[in-house]
Amino acid sequence: MIPHLREDFNANFSEEKYDKLIAQIGQMAGERPGFRVCETPIFVPEKLSRQLLEACESLAGFICRPDFKELSEGALLPENFVPGETEHTAFLMMDFGLCLGEDGEISPQLIEVQGFPSLFLYQDLLARSYREVFDIPDEMPHLFGVSEEEEYIRKLRNTIVGDSNPENVVLLEIFPEKQNTRVDFWLNEKLLGIKVVNITDLKVEGRTAYYIDERGRRVVVERLYNRTIFDELYKYRDLNREFYFQKEYDFRWVGHPHWFFRISKHTLPYLKGPYVPESWFLNEWEGGFDQLEDYVLKPLYSFSGQGVILSPARSDIENIPEGERSNYILQKKVKYAPVIKTPDEPARVEIRMMHIWEQDAQRPELLISLIRLSKGEMIGVRYNKDRTWVGSSAAFFEMP
């Protein structure tokens, strides 16, 4: 998107450099990523950087509203209730597609918001690896608000570890060694010193949660960094475990599960602005069936694109019982722009702007971005099989 940088990168690309990139990530993280890493980063021009920052500021302002908990109460189902909700989310993700507007200009358009952590440490490693292997200009930062890796790590440590001993902080997941995102888990262990624990290995005694370490010691959990998604947990009905989210414990949640639901697709119909496509709860939809082709139908309680219908038909709506339509949204369809020149067809881009919200801070703070490049109908690995110059990437920004 910055033409001279794109031309230089493509002209100087080689498979040997790409192999070096993957090897370097694997060496630093202890394992190569379980997902596809794109051959290229993206270079974001000043105007688009400014638009993204404006959008983030506006959307964060809505999340900070005093009545946000009241507005989002309908997102919480009784079966997903978890005691110990924190005052605000610890993490805030905003996913934007780079789209063509009616004026033919590229602009960011909001696709999702999430009150759930993402790959903070992997993304920093990826960007630094691109920078080293492909000689990215120093004046193009990949971080926001901080200039040094040490300061970036310190902010993450303040949010996740706080004033606890790192060994008393657990990153909780279901079979973490099998998750595609596990490379980020190992970086949390390496750089923050916290413990990655499978949900089946978390022990409980009264209100105390603990794990048994490699030396056979009983280590009490003081802070729980939750990476478990309920949709996935519900698939494992017969897990042999002692820990259940519905019980009360004497630890602090880092990323309380309620925020996964409160800040989600449920939030989209409330948001307005030039970077937010029109969204409706399905039960409040005022349009006709002849307009459905301009919208995307999304179930509220799903993740990773599951259940999404890109151009719903009248029958798709009629097949949803009226009493369940509040659990779906219709979101105005946007057109992803093929903006990244590659050796074959151009790629489309989705940018995740990643915020933390420290415990005593007034507002969330933007730290880094996550990029996914696609040549398929939708963003995601399953829609881009057997393609190159797609997948996980990083962004370098021309700052306003």
PEMO-V818393 format. One record per pair of residues at least 4 apart in sequence whose ideal C-beta (glycine too) atoms are under 7 Angstrom apart, sorted by the first residue. I is the first residue (numbers start at 1). J is the second residue. If there is no record, write none. Layout:
i = [I/I]
j = [J/J]
//
This chain:
i = [1/1/1/1/1/1/2/2/2/2/3/4/5/5/6/6/6/7/8/9/9/9/10/13/13/15/16/17/17/17/18/18/19/20/20/21/21/21/21/22/22/22/23/24/24/24/25/25/25/25/25/25/26/26/28/29/29/29/29/30/31/31/33/33/33/34/34/34/35/35/35/35/36/36/36/36/37/37/38/38/38/38/38/38/39/39/40/40/41/41/41/41/41/41/42/42/42/42/42/43/43/44/44/44/44/44/44/45/45/46/46/46/47/48/48/48/49/49/49/49/49/50/50/51/51/51/51/52/52/52/52/52/53/54/55/55/55/55/55/56/56/56/56/57/58/59/59/59/59/60/60/60/60/60/62/62/63/63/63/64/67/68/69/71/72/72/72/74/75/75/75/75/76/76/76/76/80/80/80/81/82/82/82/82/82/83/84/84/84/85/85/86/86/88/89/89/89/89/90/90/90/90/90/91/91/91/91/91/91/91/92/92/92/92/92/93/93/93/93/93/93/94/94/94/94/95/95/95/95/96/96/96/96/96/96/96/97/97/97/97/97/98/98/98/98/98/98/98/99/99/99/99/99/99/100/100/100/100/101/101/106/106/107/108/108/109/109/109/110/110/110/110/111/112/113/113/113/114/114/115/115/115/115/115/116/116/117/117/118/118/118/119/119/119/119/120/120/120/120/121/121/121/121/121/122/122/122/122/123/123/123/123/124/124/124/124/125/125/126/126/126/127/127/127/128/129/130/130/130/131/136/136/140/140/140/141/141/141/142/142/142/142/143/143/143/143/144/144/144/145/145/145/146/146/146/147/149/150/151/152/152/153/153/154/155/155/155/156/156/156/157/157/158/158/159/159/159/160/160/160/160/160/161/161/161/161/161/162/162/164/164/164/164/166/166/166/167/167/167/168/168/168/168/168/169/169/169/169/170/170/170/170/170/170/170/171/171/171/171/171/171/171/171/172/172/172/172/172/172/172/172/173/173/173/173/173/173/174/174/174/174/174/174/175/175/176/176/176/176/177/182/183/184/185/185/186/187/188/188/188/189/189/189/194/195/197/197/197/199/199/199/199/200/200/200/201/202/202/202/202/203/203/203/203/204/204/204/207/207/207/208/208/209/209/209/209/210/210/210/210/211/212/212/212/213/213/221/222/222/223/223/223/224/224/224/225/225/226/226/226/226/228/229/229/230/230/231/231/245/255/258/259/260/261/263/264/265/265/265/266/267/268/268/268/269/269/269/269/271/272/277/277/277/278/279/279/279/279/280/280/280/280/281/281/282/282/282/282/282/283/283/285/287/289/292/292/292/293/294/294/295/295/295/295/295/296/296/296/296/297/297/297/297/297/298/298/298/298/299/299/299/300/300/300/301/302/302/304/305/305/309/312/312/314/315/320/320/320/336/337/338/338/338/339/339/340/340/340/340/341/342/342/342/343/345/347/347/347/347/347/348/349/349/350/350/351/351/351/352/352/353/353/354/354/354/354/355/355/355/355/356/356/356/357/357/361/369/371/371/371/372/372/372/372/373/373/373/373/374/374/374/374/375/375/375/376/376/377/378/384/384]
j = [42/43/44/45/48/339/6/43/45/398/7/8/9/43/10/43/341/11/12/13/40/134/341/17/39/19/20/21/133/134/22/39/23/24/133/25/129/130/133/26/32/37/27/28/129/133/29/32/33/125/126/129/31/32/125/125/183/186/187/186/183/186/37/183/392/180/182/183/180/381/391/392/381/390/391/392/391/392/373/389/390/391/392/393/388/389/389/393/130/136/393/394/395/396/340/349/371/393/395/140/396/48/49/395/396/397/398/49/398/50/398/400/51/52/106/108/53/397/398/399/400/54/400/55/107/108/275/56/96/108/351/353/57/58/59/96/108/110/275/60/94/353/366/61/273/63/94/113/271/64/92/355/363/364/270/271/68/92/263/363/71/72/73/270/262/266/267/266/261/262/264/266/80/81/258/261/230/257/261/246/245/246/256/257/258/248/248/253/256/256/258/253/256/357/115/259/263/357/159/254/255/356/357/115/116/117/255/355/356/357/115/263/355/357/364/113/114/116/118/352/354/110/113/352/353/111/112/350/352/108/109/110/111/350/351/353/109/111/334/336/350/106/108/336/337/339/349/351/107/109/334/335/336/337/104/106/335/337/105/107/337/339/275/275/351/275/277/334/271/275/276/277/350/265/263/264/267/263/264/259/260/262/263/264/255/260/227/255/352/354/370/123/181/184/370/124/156/354/368/125/184/187/188/191/126/183/184/187/127/368/370/394/128/149/152/368/129/187/130/392/394/131/142/394/132/133/134/136/394/136/140/396/396/397/398/396/397/399/368/394/395/396/147/152/367/368/366/367/368/365/366/367/151/152/155/151/153/154/155/156/367/157/191/158/159/356/367/160/192/356/161/192/162/358/254/356/358/169/192/194/225/254/166/169/192/194/223/223/359/168/169/222/223/192/193/194/193/195/219/219/220/221/222/223/194/222/223/225/194/195/197/211/221/224/225/185/188/194/195/196/197/225/227/197/199/202/224/225/226/227/228/179/185/196/198/227/228/198/199/228/232/233/236/179/198/182/185/196/198/182/186/187/188/189/196/190/191/192/194/196/194/195/196/225/211/201/202/211/228/239/241/243/239/240/241/211/209/211/242/243/209/210/211/242/209/242/243/248/249/250/220/250/221/243/249/251/218/219/220/221/219/216/217/218/217/219/251/251/252/251/252/254/251/253/254/254/255/253/254/255/257/233/233/303/234/257/302/303/257/259/262/263/264/266/267/300/298/300/329/300/271/279/329/331/279/280/281/329/276/276/331/332/334/332/329/330/331/332/284/285/329/330/326/329/320/325/328/329/330/325/326/330/291/314/312/313/314/311/332/333/312/330/331/332/333/308/310/331/333/309/312/316/328/330/308/328/329/331/307/327/328/327/328/329/327/306/307/380/378/380/316/316/317/318/319/324/325/328/348/348/346/347/348/346/349/346/347/349/373/346/346/347/389/389/375/373/374/375/389/390/374/371/373/372/379/369/371/395/369/370/366/369/367/368/369/370/364/365/366/367/364/365/367/361/364/365/395/393/394/395/379/391/392/393/389/390/391/393/379/383/384/390/384/387/390/383/384/383/383/390/391]
//
